[in-house]
Amino acid sequence: MVYKKHPVHKILIYSDQDEKSRLKWLEQVDHSFLSDDFKTKYKTLIEERFIRLG
C-alpha cells in the first residue's frame, strides 16, 4: 500500500515498508550517544529525506 502526498491536506502517508524503515532510523537516533539538540536536527534531516523519497 503506497500513498503519495495529498494535494489538499499536504500530508504524506508512507508505504508500510517505508514507515517501518523510517521508525527504525528514528529509534536508532533516539538510542544513540548524540546530544539531544543533535538528535532533533538529525531526525529532522531523516524526515526530510523520507519526504523526498515519497
Buried (B, 14 or more C-beta within 10 A) or exposed (E): EEEEEEEEEEEBEBEEEBEEBBEEBBEEBEEEEBEEEEBEEBBEEBBEEBEEEB
